[in-house]
Amino acid sequence: MMVITGANGRLGRSIAAKLAKAGHASSARLITRSPEKAEDLKALGFEVVRADFDDRESLTAAFQSANTILIISATGSAKDRIPLHKNAIASAIAVNPERIVYTSRVNPSPDSVYAYSDIHALSESLIRKSGVPFTIVRNNEYSENLAFSIKEALQNGSIALPGSTGKVPYISQDDIAKIITKLLKESDHFNKTYELNGPEALSPAEIAQTLENACGKPIKHLNTSANDYAALVKSRGRPQFVVEMIRTLHNAIDRQEFSTVYNDAKLLLGEAPESLSQYFKRVYGTA
């Protein structure tokens, strides 16, 4: 039995869809705070139960009989996530599964300027010290996270992104979901940590050029500070914790904390993950 948290989130739903397509719906239990919003997942054959990261009893009950537990990182402010992750990990450990799979982030280090790095460092540490076998996936930035900036760029011919030298090997959420689905189905990934990223690290100016090439229209890069970009994100109506997350993320990117290209995604997929150029062409391009 696989148990998956965050079933109604974008990543959780993508993993569920892939498990169902592979015929594993009957052997997976999906956890969500709002089961009424997951009737479509029930229709695919999944067991869907209510549990919440702030309710230890509900989590422990939902994790019962699990061989593998996938803990998808919670949403919310940096401060709020700490007790949520502690609850989820403690509840998972309490039922003694064969393995815990955890979605972490690049460079989970106390030295990072990214506000959420400490949470992932703590979560990884709690899992490693538990004695329960684990698989940790450190996800780099999703290609999909550029969506709003790209939408504006296609409208006005310029893309506003902080920094001029910081690079990121963006990876599509679909490739992340493919990899995690594979890790859930297979049993030879015990006590492994995988760094998941796309095949090429690009700077903001290179992102603009890649979008221009994919869409066939001129796109220029507007350099901006992380603070000004955070203000732009705030003007789009995003919550304050998202604004702070993005501000510190781009500070970390400018320090090259997200720039390293690892080969893990290619090895796990059996082929190169989708590049940002391929993603742009598929989603926004004329080719």
Backbone bond lengths (Angstrom), bond angles and torsions (degrees), N, CA, C in turn:
res aa  C-N    CA-C-N  psi(-1)  N-CA   C-N-CA  omega(-1)  CA-C   N-CA-C  phi
1 M - - - 1.463 - - 1.523 110.01 -
2 M 1.327 116.69 124.12 1.454 122.48 172.45 1.524 108.41 -96.43
3 V 1.318 117.09 139.62 1.460 121.51 174.59 1.517 107.69 -123.09
4 I 1.331 115.71 130.85 1.460 121.82 -172.73 1.515 109.46 -125.31
5 T 1.330 117.12 123.23 1.463 120.88 176.10 1.519 109.57 -85.13
6 G 1.336 115.51 166.85 1.465 120.26 176.55 1.508 113.83 62.34
7 A 1.332 116.41 37.29 1.466 120.12 -172.06 1.514 113.98 -65.11
8 N 1.331 117.47 -24.18 1.465 119.72 -179.88 1.517 113.43 -91.83
9 G 1.329 116.95 -2.18 1.460 119.66 175.93 1.519 111.40 -77.33
10 R 1.323 115.57 169.54 1.470 119.48 -177.91 1.523 111.75 -60.54
11 L 1.328 116.67 -46.35 1.457 119.32 -178.84 1.520 110.81 -69.12
12 G 1.333 117.35 -44.49 1.462 120.90 179.52 1.517 112.43 -58.09
13 R 1.330 116.40 -43.41 1.466 120.25 179.38 1.531 111.86 -66.16
14 S 1.313 115.90 -38.73 1.460 119.22 179.70 1.530 110.73 -65.53
15 I 1.322 116.96 -41.48 1.467 120.65 177.18 1.527 110.32 -64.61
16 A 1.336 116.45 -43.27 1.464 120.26 179.46 1.525 111.16 -59.67
17 A 1.320 116.67 -43.69 1.467 120.50 -179.97 1.525 111.12 -60.58
18 K 1.322 116.35 -39.76 1.462 120.20 -178.96 1.532 111.19 -72.13
19 L 1.326 116.79 -37.28 1.463 119.42 176.16 1.526 110.83 -64.22
20 A 1.326 116.10 -42.33 1.465 120.00 179.54 1.522 110.65 -62.70
21 K 1.328 116.28 -42.89 1.467 120.35 -179.80 1.525 111.08 -62.46
22 A 1.351 115.90 -31.82 1.471 120.39 179.98 1.523 112.46 -86.68
23 G 1.336 116.84 2.01 1.456 120.74 176.34 1.515 115.27 84.24
24 H 1.343 117.31 23.96 1.463 120.63 -176.07 1.527 113.23 -109.71
25 A 1.317 118.47 12.16 1.470 120.08 -177.29 1.528 111.80 -60.59
26 S 1.316 117.25 -38.49 1.465 120.04 -175.68 1.524 112.77 -71.58
27 S 1.337 116.76 -14.13 1.468 119.61 -179.21 1.527 111.81 -109.12
28 A 1.339 116.07 20.77 1.464 120.17 179.96 1.521 110.31 -132.61
29 R 1.325 115.43 137.38 1.466 122.49 174.55 1.523 107.78 -110.84
30 L 1.322 115.45 128.25 1.462 121.01 -178.11 1.523 110.23 -103.54
31 I 1.325 115.92 134.02 1.458 122.24 -179.66 1.518 109.87 -108.56
32 T 1.314 115.71 133.95 1.455 121.27 176.97 1.519 109.27 -151.90
33 R 1.329 116.47 155.17 1.467 120.02 175.26 1.520 111.03 -74.76
34 S 1.344 116.41 -18.79 1.461 120.44 -174.50 1.529 110.45 -132.36
35 P 1.325 117.38 77.59 1.473 119.71 -179.37 1.523 113.31 -58.58
36 E 1.340 116.72 -27.84 1.470 119.73 -179.80 1.520 112.21 -63.89
37 K 1.341 116.67 -18.46 1.457 120.53 178.38 1.529 112.02 -92.93
38 A 1.317 116.26 5.91 1.460 120.25 -176.53 1.521 112.43 -122.01
39 E 1.327 116.48 29.19 1.465 119.49 179.15 1.525 111.44 -61.37
40 D 1.332 116.38 -32.83 1.462 119.67 179.27 1.529 110.86 -66.27
41 L 1.338 116.99 -32.38 1.458 120.02 177.73 1.526 110.90 -73.03
42 K 1.320 116.50 -37.33 1.471 119.92 173.90 1.522 110.50 -59.74
43 A 1.328 115.25 -39.56 1.468 119.74 -178.34 1.528 111.86 -65.03
44 L 1.333 116.57 -22.39 1.462 120.16 177.25 1.524 112.14 -80.35
45 G 1.341 116.39 -8.78 1.454 120.20 178.05 1.509 115.01 110.23
46 F 1.321 118.29 2.98 1.457 121.50 179.71 1.528 111.07 -80.54
47 E 1.325 115.89 148.18 1.447 121.09 164.15 1.521 106.80 -82.74
48 V 1.320 117.81 127.33 1.460 122.60 -178.60 1.525 108.38 -119.66
49 V 1.333 116.57 124.12 1.461 120.37 -178.08 1.523 109.93 -127.82
50 R 1.334 113.90 155.12 1.454 118.84 177.66 1.528 110.05 -88.27
51 A 1.328 115.50 132.68 1.459 122.40 170.65 1.520 107.23 -159.32
52 D 1.330 115.66 156.41 1.456 120.75 -175.28 1.522 109.05 -136.58
53 F 1.309 117.03 141.08 1.461 120.82 179.77 1.527 112.30 -62.04
54 D 1.315 118.36 -19.94 1.469 119.39 178.74 1.529 112.19 -94.16
55 D 1.328 116.50 9.65 1.471 122.21 -179.37 1.522 108.74 -130.42
56 R 1.344 116.16 93.40 1.459 121.02 -174.96 1.525 112.27 -58.37
57 E 1.326 116.94 -40.94 1.467 119.79 -177.48 1.519 111.42 -62.54
58 S 1.332 116.28 -41.52 1.470 119.26 -179.79 1.524 110.58 -65.35
59 L 1.322 117.06 -37.94 1.461 120.48 179.12 1.526 111.59 -66.98
60 T 1.332 116.04 -46.71 1.463 119.51 -179.21 1.522 111.34 -59.92
61 A 1.326 115.23 -39.60 1.470 119.07 177.92 1.525 110.94 -66.00
62 A 1.332 116.39 -41.88 1.467 120.58 -177.80 1.528 111.73 -69.22
63 F 1.336 117.21 -28.31 1.459 121.37 -178.60 1.525 113.62 -83.63
64 Q 1.323 118.17 -9.08 1.461 120.88 -177.43 1.529 110.96 -55.69
65 S 1.314 115.86 139.46 1.470 126.10 176.67 1.529 112.98 69.80
66 A 1.335 117.55 11.07 1.465 119.93 -179.53 1.522 111.03 -78.04
67 N 1.323 116.33 133.65 1.456 121.19 169.15 1.532 110.30 -84.79
68 T 1.325 114.92 -43.23 1.457 121.21 179.94 1.526 108.89 -127.76
69 I 1.325 116.17 131.34 1.463 121.68 178.16 1.523 109.04 -117.55
70 L 1.315 116.33 121.45 1.459 121.77 174.23 1.523 108.48 -97.01
71 I 1.322 116.59 116.21 1.465 122.14 175.36 1.520 108.07 -101.90
72 I 1.328 115.37 106.98 1.459 121.01 175.47 1.519 107.52 -86.86
73 S 1.313 116.24 128.47 1.458 122.06 -175.37 1.525 111.48 -50.36
74 A 1.346 115.31 138.13 1.464 121.19 -177.66 1.523 111.26 -71.96
75 T 1.332 115.58 165.88 1.456 121.44 172.50 1.521 108.72 -100.69
76 G 1.333 115.85 166.89 1.453 120.58 178.53 1.509 111.45 120.66
77 S 1.319 116.22 -177.70 1.460 121.50 -177.78 1.523 110.43 -68.42
78 A 1.323 115.22 162.28 1.460 120.14 179.23 1.523 110.91 -58.59
79 K 1.320 117.17 -44.72 1.467 121.46 -178.65 1.528 110.86 -65.17
80 D 1.326 117.19 -41.02 1.469 120.46 -177.41 1.516 112.72 -69.83
81 R 1.321 116.93 -29.60 1.463 119.30 -176.02 1.525 113.23 -70.81
82 I 1.312 117.59 -27.76 1.465 119.81 -174.85 1.528 111.86 -58.71
83 P 1.348 120.37 -54.76 1.471 118.54 178.54 1.523 112.99 -65.46
84 L 1.338 117.50 -30.13 1.458 120.06 178.80 1.528 110.66 -64.96
85 H 1.318 116.08 -45.72 1.460 119.64 179.60 1.523 111.32 -67.43
86 K 1.333 116.48 -39.08 1.468 119.27 176.90 1.527 110.82 -59.44
87 N 1.335 116.45 -43.41 1.464 120.38 178.57 1.523 111.84 -60.95
88 A 1.322 115.33 -48.67 1.471 119.67 -176.53 1.518 111.24 -62.90
89 I 1.313 116.60 -43.62 1.466 119.98 -177.57 1.520 110.63 -69.77
90 A 1.344 117.26 -42.82 1.471 119.95 178.63 1.519 111.24 -62.33
91 S 1.323 117.20 -40.28 1.466 120.65 179.54 1.525 111.09 -66.81
92 A 1.320 115.94 -38.79 1.467 119.54 178.04 1.525 110.51 -65.36
93 I 1.312 117.18 -44.71 1.463 121.11 179.58 1.529 110.74 -61.09
94 A 1.339 115.89 -37.02 1.470 121.18 -175.33 1.521 113.26 -62.12
95 V 1.335 117.42 -28.69 1.468 119.01 -178.54 1.527 111.87 -93.06
96 N 1.342 116.75 0.15 1.470 122.71 174.26 1.532 112.94 53.83
97 P 1.335 117.40 60.65 1.467 119.33 178.57 1.526 110.72 -74.60
98 E 1.312 115.41 169.90 1.459 119.40 175.52 1.532 110.80 -70.32
99 R 1.360 115.88 -28.28 1.468 118.19 -176.69 1.512 110.35 -162.10
100 I 1.343 115.66 145.98 1.462 122.93 170.00 1.525 107.71 -111.83
101 V 1.325 116.25 129.40 1.462 122.23 173.86 1.525 106.87 -108.16
102 Y 1.333 117.20 130.52 1.469 120.97 -174.58 1.529 110.59 -130.10
103 T 1.342 115.96 134.39 1.466 120.04 177.37 1.521 109.32 -92.17
104 S 1.319 115.19 105.72 1.452 123.30 -179.07 1.533 109.97 -102.16
105 R 1.322 115.90 -163.40 1.460 120.96 -178.46 1.516 110.07 -136.02
106 V 1.316 114.78 166.62 1.453 122.11 179.16 1.535 110.30 -60.08
107 N 1.318 115.56 140.30 1.465 122.42 172.26 1.526 112.97 51.36
108 P 1.344 118.18 59.00 1.462 120.29 178.47 1.528 110.20 -75.56
109 S 1.318 115.55 79.03 1.461 121.62 -172.45 1.519 110.58 -127.86
110 P 1.327 117.84 141.30 1.466 120.59 175.04 1.524 113.03 -61.02
111 D 1.327 116.49 -18.79 1.466 120.43 -179.45 1.528 112.59 -84.37
112 S 1.324 117.34 -8.24 1.459 120.59 -178.83 1.530 110.57 -70.22
113 V 1.333 115.78 149.44 1.470 120.17 174.19 1.530 110.85 -88.96
114 Y 1.318 117.37 -4.23 1.461 121.45 176.96 1.519 108.87 -73.83
115 A 1.328 117.29 125.90 1.467 122.06 -171.26 1.520 113.07 -63.41
116 Y 1.330 117.88 -22.03 1.460 120.90 -175.64 1.521 112.90 -100.07
117 S 1.307 116.98 1.67 1.461 119.90 -177.71 1.525 111.83 -65.32
118 D 1.336 117.02 -40.16 1.470 120.68 -178.82 1.529 111.96 -60.41
119 I 1.330 115.99 -37.81 1.467 120.27 -178.86 1.527 110.08 -61.46
120 H 1.320 115.80 -45.23 1.465 119.28 -178.86 1.524 111.16 -71.12
121 A 1.333 116.93 -35.75 1.466 119.55 175.64 1.525 110.05 -61.69
122 L 1.338 117.02 -44.58 1.460 121.09 178.44 1.521 111.09 -63.48
123 S 1.334 117.12 -46.09 1.462 120.98 -177.83 1.522 111.27 -62.18
124 E 1.321 116.62 -45.24 1.462 119.81 177.72 1.526 110.77 -60.13
125 S 1.333 116.56 -42.50 1.455 120.84 -178.86 1.529 111.43 -62.89
126 L 1.335 117.22 -43.71 1.468 121.14 179.91 1.531 110.81 -62.07
127 I 1.321 116.17 -40.70 1.466 120.10 -179.50 1.527 110.54 -68.68
128 R 1.326 116.98 -45.34 1.467 120.60 -178.25 1.537 111.39 -63.08
129 K 1.331 116.39 -39.68 1.464 120.66 -177.30 1.532 112.46 -75.64
130 S 1.323 117.39 -14.49 1.472 120.69 -174.88 1.520 113.05 -70.44
131 G 1.315 116.51 -25.31 1.457 120.34 -174.43 1.513 113.73 87.92
132 V 1.333 116.96 -9.31 1.467 120.90 176.30 1.530 108.37 -78.16
133 P 1.320 119.17 131.07 1.460 119.82 176.31 1.532 111.16 -55.51
134 F 1.307 116.33 148.63 1.465 120.29 -173.04 1.524 111.26 -140.64
135 T 1.329 114.03 160.83 1.458 122.73 164.23 1.517 106.16 -133.76
136 I 1.317 116.92 122.63 1.465 121.65 -179.19 1.518 108.87 -113.19
137 V 1.313 116.06 128.69 1.458 120.93 175.62 1.527 108.20 -113.25
138 R 1.315 116.39 121.91 1.457 122.46 179.11 1.523 108.45 -99.47
139 N 1.322 114.87 101.05 1.465 120.78 -173.94 1.529 111.16 -84.15
140 N 1.319 115.17 131.75 1.462 119.95 171.64 1.535 108.66 -82.39
141 E 1.320 116.66 -172.77 1.459 120.82 -176.66 1.528 111.42 -65.64
142 Y 1.351 115.49 138.09 1.455 120.76 176.82 1.534 110.30 -76.51
143 S 1.320 116.36 141.74 1.466 120.70 172.31 1.519 110.49 -57.07
144 E 1.339 115.93 -35.89 1.468 121.58 -178.05 1.526 112.82 -63.74
145 N 1.346 117.14 -20.82 1.459 119.93 -179.18 1.520 112.83 -69.71
146 L 1.330 116.85 -11.65 1.464 120.96 177.15 1.526 112.46 -88.30
147 A 1.321 117.58 0.90 1.469 121.35 -169.11 1.522 113.80 -55.05
148 F 1.335 117.49 -47.75 1.463 119.28 -176.04 1.518 110.39 -66.44
149 S 1.333 116.91 -42.33 1.469 120.23 179.03 1.520 111.11 -63.27
150 I 1.327 116.70 -37.53 1.465 120.00 179.57 1.525 110.49 -68.79
151 K 1.324 116.47 -41.63 1.462 120.14 178.33 1.523 110.81 -56.30
152 E 1.338 116.42 -45.59 1.460 120.51 178.28 1.525 111.36 -66.13
153 A 1.342 116.38 -39.13 1.461 120.33 -179.30 1.519 111.48 -63.36
154 L 1.315 117.17 -40.03 1.462 120.25 -179.86 1.524 111.61 -70.04
155 Q 1.336 115.78 -22.14 1.466 119.86 178.18 1.517 112.32 -84.10
156 N 1.354 116.23 -40.31 1.472 118.19 -172.82 1.522 114.81 -118.43
157 G 1.337 117.71 0.46 1.458 120.35 174.44 1.515 115.40 82.17
158 S 1.324 118.00 10.26 1.461 120.05 178.19 1.517 109.84 -144.78
159 I 1.326 114.90 148.10 1.458 120.39 -179.52 1.522 108.51 -120.26
160 A 1.316 116.45 121.15 1.465 122.11 -178.49 1.521 108.94 -92.72
161 L 1.330 116.13 111.90 1.459 122.15 177.18 1.520 108.37 -139.43
162 P 1.334 117.01 141.09 1.462 119.28 -178.65 1.518 112.93 -69.67
163 G 1.327 115.22 151.73 1.456 120.75 170.79 1.510 113.81 84.70
164 S 1.311 114.88 160.99 1.456 120.78 177.33 1.521 111.81 -126.17
165 T 1.332 117.08 -19.41 1.463 119.14 -175.27 1.526 113.01 -118.24
166 G 1.329 118.19 -24.84 1.453 120.20 -179.03 1.514 112.13 -62.85
167 K 1.338 116.95 133.88 1.459 120.82 -176.28 1.521 111.18 -120.82
168 V 1.345 115.00 152.02 1.466 121.96 179.68 1.528 109.17 -138.23
169 P 1.336 118.66 130.68 1.465 121.11 172.11 1.533 109.42 -88.96
170 Y 1.329 115.94 81.21 1.469 121.43 -176.69 1.519 111.04 -57.75
171 I 1.338 115.45 144.51 1.463 122.01 178.17 1.523 108.40 -132.99
172 S 1.316 117.39 140.97 1.461 120.17 -177.89 1.525 110.51 -72.30
173 Q 1.308 115.11 146.62 1.467 120.13 176.99 1.522 110.61 -61.25
174 D 1.323 116.92 -31.54 1.457 120.30 179.01 1.523 110.95 -63.50
175 D 1.342 117.24 -40.07 1.463 119.54 177.69 1.527 110.87 -67.77
176 I 1.332 116.72 -38.89 1.470 119.96 175.84 1.531 109.50 -59.01
177 A 1.334 116.63 -45.74 1.468 120.87 -179.13 1.533 110.95 -64.03
178 K 1.311 117.48 -39.29 1.468 120.70 177.41 1.532 110.42 -60.10
179 I 1.328 115.32 -44.20 1.461 119.81 -177.39 1.524 110.95 -66.96
180 I 1.331 116.92 -45.98 1.461 119.39 -179.20 1.527 110.68 -64.32
181 T 1.319 117.23 -38.71 1.470 120.34 176.26 1.521 110.35 -59.23
182 K 1.308 117.02 -43.72 1.468 121.40 177.32 1.523 110.43 -61.32
183 L 1.326 117.50 -44.24 1.462 121.15 -178.56 1.531 111.23 -64.32
184 L 1.329 116.69 -35.54 1.464 120.32 178.69 1.522 111.57 -68.88
185 K 1.321 116.77 -35.88 1.462 120.47 -175.72 1.524 112.61 -80.15
186 E 1.334 116.23 -25.24 1.461 120.27 -174.68 1.530 111.08 -101.57
187 S 1.316 115.93 156.41 1.465 120.20 -174.08 1.523 113.46 -114.77
188 D 1.329 117.83 14.38 1.470 119.48 -176.72 1.529 112.18 -111.66
189 H 1.330 116.24 32.99 1.465 119.64 -179.00 1.530 111.29 -122.61
190 F 1.321 116.68 28.53 1.460 121.03 -177.81 1.532 110.58 -70.19
191 N 1.336 114.22 135.20 1.466 122.37 176.94 1.531 112.22 56.31
192 K 1.323 114.14 41.19 1.464 121.40 177.45 1.529 109.53 -114.87
193 T 1.326 115.32 146.97 1.463 122.39 173.45 1.521 107.70 -122.51
194 Y 1.321 116.21 124.81 1.456 121.14 -176.78 1.521 110.52 -115.76
195 E 1.321 115.51 135.43 1.463 122.70 176.17 1.531 107.46 -98.81
196 L 1.330 116.06 114.66 1.467 120.62 -172.99 1.521 110.59 -108.31
197 N 1.327 114.90 119.28 1.466 121.10 -178.91 1.520 109.63 -153.68
198 G 1.323 115.25 168.51 1.444 120.85 177.16 1.521 111.74 -77.40
199 P 1.340 116.98 179.38 1.461 120.57 -171.91 1.519 115.39 -80.33
200 E 1.353 117.88 -11.75 1.465 119.70 -173.87 1.524 110.52 -148.41
201 A 1.328 115.98 131.57 1.464 121.11 177.08 1.530 109.50 -88.08
202 L 1.334 115.76 128.51 1.460 121.15 -176.57 1.519 111.09 -122.47
203 S 1.331 116.03 144.02 1.462 122.62 172.82 1.525 108.98 -82.83
204 P 1.332 118.96 167.83 1.467 120.19 177.17 1.531 113.24 -56.58
205 A 1.330 116.98 -40.99 1.462 119.41 178.94 1.529 110.86 -64.48
206 E 1.317 116.78 -37.49 1.469 120.75 178.33 1.523 111.05 -70.95
207 I 1.320 117.11 -31.61 1.467 120.29 174.42 1.525 109.68 -63.38
208 A 1.331 116.45 -44.49 1.472 120.52 178.70 1.524 110.68 -59.85
209 Q 1.333 117.24 -43.59 1.460 120.84 -179.75 1.530 111.15 -66.78
210 T 1.328 116.25 -38.44 1.467 120.97 178.70 1.519 110.80 -64.78
211 L 1.326 117.24 -40.57 1.463 120.91 177.51 1.522 110.59 -66.56
212 E 1.322 116.78 -40.82 1.472 120.80 177.68 1.526 110.49 -59.85
213 N 1.318 116.81 -45.39 1.466 120.66 -179.47 1.527 111.45 -64.23
214 A 1.331 116.59 -36.79 1.461 120.84 -177.26 1.519 112.16 -74.15
215 C 1.329 116.16 -36.19 1.464 120.17 -172.33 1.529 113.54 -99.99
216 G 1.322 116.64 -13.69 1.453 119.31 178.02 1.510 114.63 72.59
217 K 1.332 117.26 24.60 1.461 120.03 175.46 1.518 108.39 -137.69
218 P 1.342 117.48 149.20 1.465 120.26 -177.07 1.533 112.09 -62.54
219 I 1.334 115.38 130.53 1.463 122.14 176.61 1.524 107.22 -132.77
220 K 1.316 117.57 122.98 1.459 119.72 176.61 1.521 110.37 -110.15
221 H 1.326 114.43 153.57 1.462 120.19 179.04 1.521 110.12 -91.56
222 L 1.323 116.35 128.58 1.459 122.49 173.68 1.517 107.98 -102.27
223 N 1.325 116.41 106.78 1.458 119.73 179.31 1.522 109.91 -69.90
224 T 1.305 115.87 137.02 1.453 121.03 179.71 1.520 108.45 -144.63
225 S 1.317 117.27 161.50 1.460 119.71 177.67 1.526 109.85 -79.47
226 A 1.327 115.69 161.47 1.463 119.62 177.41 1.526 110.45 -61.67
227 N 1.336 117.25 -36.34 1.466 120.74 179.51 1.525 111.10 -67.05
228 D 1.337 116.82 -43.43 1.464 119.73 179.39 1.528 111.12 -67.15
229 Y 1.322 115.69 -36.45 1.461 118.60 178.07 1.531 110.61 -66.98
230 A 1.335 116.20 -38.76 1.458 120.17 176.73 1.524 110.72 -61.52
231 A 1.340 116.37 -39.21 1.467 120.23 177.14 1.528 110.78 -63.87
232 L 1.337 116.43 -37.22 1.463 120.64 177.31 1.529 110.24 -64.56
233 V 1.329 116.58 -42.59 1.460 120.96 177.86 1.527 110.25 -62.46
234 K 1.329 116.87 -40.48 1.463 120.95 178.33 1.517 111.09 -62.69
235 S 1.333 116.70 -37.65 1.467 120.55 179.78 1.520 111.94 -66.76
236 R 1.330 116.91 -18.60 1.469 120.97 177.07 1.533 111.66 -83.45
237 G 1.339 116.16 0.71 1.458 120.11 176.46 1.508 115.34 89.38
238 R 1.331 117.14 14.76 1.458 119.36 -179.73 1.529 110.41 -76.47
239 P 1.364 117.48 151.05 1.463 121.21 179.20 1.528 111.71 -61.71
240 Q 1.328 115.91 156.11 1.456 120.35 -177.10 1.524 112.03 -60.45
241 F 1.345 118.22 -36.13 1.468 118.48 -179.45 1.526 110.99 -65.99
242 V 1.330 117.28 -31.85 1.466 120.46 176.35 1.520 110.37 -69.52
243 V 1.323 116.22 -40.69 1.465 121.21 178.21 1.528 110.14 -58.42
244 E 1.339 116.48 -47.22 1.463 120.88 -179.88 1.518 111.08 -67.14
245 M 1.312 117.15 -38.72 1.453 121.09 177.87 1.525 110.57 -59.67
246 I 1.328 116.59 -45.79 1.458 121.09 -177.31 1.528 111.02 -69.64
247 R 1.324 116.98 -38.67 1.463 119.78 179.03 1.524 110.63 -61.08
248 T 1.325 116.85 -48.83 1.464 119.47 -178.25 1.524 111.91 -73.31
249 L 1.333 116.96 -29.95 1.459 120.18 175.29 1.522 110.65 -59.04
250 H 1.331 116.43 -47.64 1.464 119.04 -177.07 1.521 112.18 -72.60
251 N 1.330 117.86 -26.67 1.462 119.15 170.33 1.522 110.25 -63.51
252 A 1.335 115.89 -41.95 1.465 120.52 178.61 1.527 111.12 -66.40
253 I 1.331 116.59 -41.10 1.463 120.61 178.26 1.523 110.27 -60.47
254 D 1.332 116.97 -41.98 1.461 120.62 -178.66 1.526 111.68 -66.41
255 R 1.337 116.13 -21.66 1.471 120.52 174.90 1.524 111.54 -90.52
256 Q 1.327 117.07 10.54 1.479 123.68 178.00 1.529 112.33 65.85
257 E 1.338 117.95 25.27 1.461 119.95 179.56 1.527 112.20 -72.02
258 F 1.323 117.60 -20.67 1.469 121.55 -176.00 1.529 111.92 -111.06
259 S 1.314 118.50 11.31 1.463 120.64 -166.66 1.526 115.25 -89.58
260 T 1.320 118.43 -18.15 1.467 120.01 -173.36 1.532 111.30 -68.41
261 V 1.310 115.90 134.04 1.469 122.07 177.40 1.533 108.56 -100.41
262 Y 1.324 115.18 115.48 1.467 120.98 176.80 1.526 108.97 -102.12
263 N 1.323 115.34 164.40 1.465 120.97 -175.68 1.529 112.89 -100.22
264 D 1.355 117.55 2.62 1.462 120.48 -173.19 1.526 113.01 -60.66
265 A 1.335 117.15 -43.53 1.469 119.62 -177.36 1.531 110.73 -61.27
266 K 1.314 116.70 -43.18 1.464 120.22 179.04 1.523 111.16 -62.46
267 L 1.329 117.16 -42.69 1.458 120.55 -179.16 1.523 110.92 -65.30
268 L 1.330 117.19 -39.93 1.464 120.29 -177.56 1.525 111.99 -74.99
269 L 1.318 117.00 -35.87 1.470 120.52 179.97 1.530 111.84 -78.48
270 G 1.327 116.46 -25.06 1.458 119.56 -174.86 1.515 112.36 83.54
271 E 1.314 117.00 5.43 1.459 123.90 177.37 1.523 108.04 -162.12
272 A 1.305 116.94 166.17 1.465 120.01 179.87 1.522 109.98 -63.68
273 P 1.339 118.32 136.89 1.464 119.48 174.65 1.518 110.17 -65.20
274 E 1.315 115.89 161.80 1.453 121.21 -178.62 1.526 110.25 -62.78
275 S 1.329 116.43 127.25 1.462 120.89 177.46 1.522 109.55 -76.31
276 L 1.327 116.23 165.57 1.460 119.55 177.67 1.526 110.30 -64.71
277 S 1.325 117.00 -34.26 1.464 120.47 176.67 1.529 110.69 -62.58
278 Q 1.318 117.06 -45.65 1.467 120.48 178.50 1.529 111.11 -65.07
279 Y 1.324 116.12 -39.55 1.463 120.22 178.66 1.529 110.16 -62.81
280 F 1.325 117.39 -46.99 1.467 120.79 179.51 1.524 111.19 -60.12
281 K 1.320 116.98 -42.82 1.464 120.33 -179.91 1.520 110.86 -64.82
282 R 1.328 115.62 -39.80 1.478 119.32 -178.80 1.521 111.58 -68.41
283 V 1.309 117.23 -41.89 1.452 120.81 -172.00 1.526 113.38 -93.34
284 Y 1.339 116.13 -37.90 1.469 119.82 -172.02 1.525 114.60 -121.58
285 G 1.324 117.38 -12.24 1.451 119.33 -167.79 1.508 115.16 -87.71
286 T 1.309 113.02 176.80 1.464 121.05 177.88 1.518 110.89 -96.39
287 A 1.337 115.91 -12.83 1.468 119.84 -178.06 1.512 110.96 -95.83
